[in-house]
């Protein structure tokens, strides 16, 4: 994964008289590109990928966009390999309504949500309880998402 921004933990402290500082806020910032050949990355451009920061999760692949606040993240796990007809491009799982935004059959990260999110259709009629994305370094993405989900 080429990271424009490194995963960062930033803490804001609240000072009270003689008591030690207390952690009040934690912010994560992560940018992950979709995995795949160089020509595909050039075709997708810089706007496509996964971004996680204080504003929430933002995943874009072409015209498909998934956004959700941090408190809706339930966890993540590394998955794969995948079958090509299920992993390339957008794919809706008929079994659980999960969404895949994929660019490779090798590996990705499956993100779980506390509440379903919009993604595949522009009207939001189909909501997705999970999202699988094939980003570079899915282990790093899963680790950071799990840290956010556990706080």
C-alpha positions in Angstrom: 0.0 0.0 0.0 1.3 3.4 -0.8 0.5 5.6 2.1 0.2 9.3 1.5 -0.5 9.6 5.2 1.0 7.1 7.6 -1.3 5.5 10.2 -1.2 8.0 13.0 -2.5 7.9 16.6 -3.1 11.4 17.9 -4.2 11.9 21.5 -5.8 15.0 23.0 -5.3 15.3 26.7 -7.5 17.1 29.3 -5.5 18.5 32.2 -7.1 18.6 35.6 -5.3 20.1 38.7 -3.0 17.4 40.1 -4.5 14.4 38.3 -2.7 12.8 35.4 -3.8 13.6 31.9 -6.8 11.6 30.6 -7.2 10.4 27.1 -10.3 12.0 25.6 -10.0 11.5 21.8 -8.1 9.3 19.4 -7.9 10.0 15.7 -6.6 7.6 13.1 -5.5 8.6 9.6 -5.0 6.0 6.9 -5.0 6.1 3.1 -4.9 2.8 1.2 -4.9 2.4 -2.6 -6.7 -0.4 -4.3 -4.4 -3.4 -5.1 -3.7 -4.4 -8.7 -1.6 -3.8 -11.7 0.0 -0.3 -12.3 -2.2 0.4 -15.4 -5.3 -0.1 -13.3 -4.1 2.2 -10.6 -3.4 4.9 -13.2 -6.8 4.3 -14.7 -8.5 4.7 -11.3 -6.6 7.8 -10.3 -5.8 9.2 -6.9 -9.4 9.6 -5.8 -10.0 5.9 -5.6 -9.1 4.0 -2.5 -9.8 3.7 1.2 -9.5 6.7 3.6 -9.9 6.5 7.3 -9.7 9.6 9.5 -11.5 11.5 12.2 -14.4 12.2 9.8 -15.0 8.5 9.2 -14.5 5.8 6.6 -14.5 6.7 2.9 -14.1 4.1 0.1 -14.4 4.9 -3.6 -14.0 2.7 -6.6 -15.1 4.6 -9.8 -18.7 5.8 -9.3 -19.2 3.7 -6.2 -18.8 5.3 -2.9 -19.2 4.0 0.7 -19.0 6.4 3.7 -19.7 5.8 7.3 -18.8 7.4 10.7 -16.2 5.8 12.8 -18.7 4.7 15.5 -20.4 2.4 12.8 -17.2 0.3 12.3 -17.7 -3.1 14.0 -14.4 -4.7 12.9 -12.3 -6.1 10.1 -10.6 -9.2 9.0 -8.3 -10.2 6.1 -9.9 -12.4 3.5 -9.1 -14.1 0.2 -8.2 -15.4 -2.3 -11.4 -14.8 -4.3 -13.0 -16.0 -7.5 -12.6 -13.5 -10.3 -16.3 -13.2 -11.0 -16.9 -12.2 -7.4 -13.9 -10.0 -6.7 -13.4 -7.7 -9.7 -15.4 -4.5 -9.8 -18.5 -4.1 -7.7 -20.3 -7.2 -6.5 -23.4 -7.7 -4.3 -23.6 -10.8 -2.3 -27.1 -12.3 -2.6 -26.5 -14.3 0.6 -25.9 -11.4 3.0 -26.2 -8.2 0.9 -22.5 -7.5 1.5 -20.7 -5.3 -1.1 -17.3 -6.1 -2.7 -15.3 -3.3 -4.4 -12.4 -5.3 -5.9 -9.5 -5.0 -8.2 -7.6 -8.2 -7.5 -8.4 -11.8 -6.6 -5.5 -12.2 -4.1 -6.5 -10.7 -0.8 -8.5 -7.9 0.8 -10.1 -6.8 4.0 -13.7 -7.4 5.0 -15.2 -4.5 7.0 -18.2 -5.1 9.2 -20.6 -2.4 10.2 -22.9 -1.9 13.2 -25.6 -0.6 10.9 -25.9 -1.2 7.2 -24.5 1.4 4.8 -25.3 2.7 1.3 -23.0 1.8 -1.5 -24.0 -0.1 -4.7 -27.1 1.9 -5.8 -27.2 5.7 -5.8 -30.6 5.8 -4.1 -29.5 3.7 -1.0 -32.3 1.2 -1.5 -29.9 -1.7 -0.8 -27.9 -1.3 2.4 -24.8 -3.4 3.1 -23.9 -4.9 6.5 -20.3 -5.5 5.3 -17.8 -4.3 2.7 -14.9 -6.2 1.2 -12.1 -4.0 -0.4 -9.0 -5.3 -2.1 -6.5 -2.7 -0.9 -2.7 -3.0 -0.6 -1.6 -4.2 2.8 -5.0 -5.5 4.0 -3.4 -6.5 7.4 -2.6 -2.9 8.2 -6.1 -1.7 7.2 -7.7 -4.5 9.3 -5.5 -3.6 12.3 -6.4 0.1 12.2 -10.1 -0.6 11.7 -10.1 -3.0 14.6 -8.4 -0.5 16.9 -11.1 2.1 15.9 -13.9 -0.4 16.4 -12.6 -1.4 19.9 -12.5 2.0 21.4 
